[in-house]
Every structure is written in C-alpha cells, then in structure tokens.
Amino acid sequence: MYIGGLQKLTLIDYPSKVAATVFLCGCDFRCPWCYNSELVLFHPVRKNFSNGARIPKKTLFSFLKERKGLLEGVCLTGGEPTINKDLPEFIRKIKKLGFLVKLDTNGSNPEMLKKLISGKLIDYAAMDVKAPLKSQKYNKAAGVKVNLNKIKKSIEIIKNSGIDYEFRTTAMPQIHSKEDIIEIAKAISPAKKYFLQNFRPEKTLNPLYEKCKPFNQKKLELIQKECNKYAPTKLRS
C-alpha cells in the first residue's frame, strides 16, 4: 500500500464529522474525467508520482496519534482503496487509535467490502456508481471493462450493511443523459442517500475531457427532482 496524500482537516468529506482524508495510490478504473490521475496511474515499481512524493505510514500514524481527541474520523479514498490486500490491517491500526473510518469505493471489490463491513472496520461507505448498470455505458464511464455483477453485489452489500452510507455519481454530459442518471437512481433504490456531483473541467485523466462543459445547473436540478422519486437525492458541489 502506498499513501499518495493527506488532507489534515476536512469538514465535508465525512458527513457531520471533523476528519482527515488519506489518499491511497492505485486504481482498477480509468474514468476519463478523473482529476486524481497521479493516484490512479501510480506504479509501485516506477514510482511515477509527482516529485516522488509519498507519505510513509509511520508519518501518517504519528500525525493521527497527535490528533486524537481533535479529529473524529479518517476518510480513505484514492484511487481505489479496496485493491490493497493489506487494507484491513491498515484500518485496524486506525481504529485502534479511536477514529471512525469512512471508505470511498468504486464497488469493484465486493469481497473486500464485505470483509471490512463484517469485521466492523468501516463506519461509513461512499460508493461511486459510474453509469447505468449496462455494460457499454459502464465500461465507457469507467474506462475499462467492468464486471457489473460485482458492482451490483457491492450496491446490495452496502444497502444491507447496517452502517451509514451514500451512493454518488459524477454527472457529465459527454457520458450521461438525463435518462442515464435517473436509471442509476432506480438501480440503487431504495437507498438512504444519493448525491449528484457536477463534473469539474480541470486536469483530467483523459486530457480531451478538460475542454468538456459540465451540466447546466438548472438541468441538473431537474434531474435531481426526478431522481428523488427513487432515492433521496442531493446536489454536491
């Protein structure tokens, strides 16, 4: 496991909690609009990270020990955290310090997800649902061939987990139609929370997407209202 970044304080990544966010390197998806390309493309042999910057685990845990009583939780994001076989042990060390743990995931590894939940290692799960659960659409959104059965399984595991959770979609006109996003809301229904986050035209994994325009805000609000029929839906900036 390689740690590619640390946000020492966040009031938004973990709902209703004061937290730190840990960015883990590596991902099994290649979403073209992804703005964490350095994390996604990191290679453990080439170590092709900006300025060779990585955070040793020792440094992270020293920081967390110093923040006991000040921070409530730790958000684990990426990249895709669940590709790391040593993730359970890593989280156990965080939990031993008394922190709540939130996991961000693309849902591609339901086996790991189930292991973390059954082991009471995570307290909140946030899963990105990239597109309607149809192969051609999902593969385009993820940038790779995706096992949709695993995505569906992860959705069900999270919904039946007993822990707090949310589903979310980055809405992008070049990938999603209005009907696509409504189909996602139907697929996760009934769900506690569904967030739509508008695409941000900045540095993207596929440079061609840097010139793409996000959804018009009013149109996204109309889509939100339609999605609300199937799952409580909010817009997230």
Buried (B, 14 or more C-beta within 10 A) or exposed (E): BBBBBBEEEBEEBBBEBEBBBBBBBBBBBBBBBBBBBBBBBBEEEEEEBEEEEBBEBEEBBEBBEEBEEEBBBBBBBBBBBBBBEEBBEBBEEBBEEEBBBBBBBBBBBBEBBBBBBEEEBBBBBBBBBBBBBEEEBBBBBBBBEBEBEBBBBBBEBBBEBEBBBBBBBBBBBEBBEBEBBBBBBBBBBEBEBBBBBBBEBEEBBBEEBEEBEBBEEEEBEEBBEBBEEBBBBBBEE
